[in-house]
Amino acid sequence: MSNLTLRQWRLVKERTINDMADACGVHPNTYALWEKNPESVKVKDALKVAEVLGVPVDEIFFNQAATKCS
């Protein structure tokens, strides 16, 4: 399942934006922004997102699809 975007990973894991925002300790608008612009996510936040989703950080943020919205 590599090359999925952050949004796609969230949907695969059956999480809502609000769930992810709560788990990451950010406002839902901030999390939604991360999905639209994953290149803007700070490393510490990317690590937290990966932990919450249970996916290696490089499969979410360091692939070609991660920088494209879908």
N, C-alpha and C positions, 0 to 999 in steps of 0.2 A: 504493500500500500504506500510505497514511497511516491514522491512528487505530488502529494496532496497539499492544497493550501491550508492555511490555519483554519479558515471557515469550514473547509471540507473535513478536516480532522475533528473539529468540534461536533459537526453533524454526525460523523461516523460513531463518535463516542456518546452520542445522544445527550449533549449538554446544550443548554440555552446560553445566550449571551449573558444573562443575569447570573446564572450559575457560575460561569467562568469568571465573571467580574468579581463575584463574592469570594470565590476560591483564591483568586489572585490578589485580592485586597485593593481593587481599583473600582472606579465608577463604571457602570455599563457603557457609557459613552466613550470612555478611554479604551475599553476592551474592543468595542466596535471599530474604533479608529485603528487599532492594531490589526484587525482583520483586513481593513482596506489598505493599510500601509505597513505591512510587516517589517519593512526595512527600518521603520522608525522605532521599533521595540528595543529597549535597552537590554543588554545581555542578562542582567539579573531578572528582569521581567520575563524574558524568553525562557530562562531556566525554570521559572515558576510555572509558566504555561505548560511547558513540556512535562513537568512533574505532575501537574493536575490532570493532564490528558493521558499520562502514562506512555508517552512516546518520546524517543530520543530527540533532543533538541535539534540535531542536524537534519532530521527527517521533516521537521516543520519549517525551520527558518533558513536552512542553508541548502536549498535546492532551487532549481529554476522556476518551478511552479509557484513557490512561496511568494514571489514578487509580483504575481499576476492575480488580479481579482477574477473570481468566477462566480 
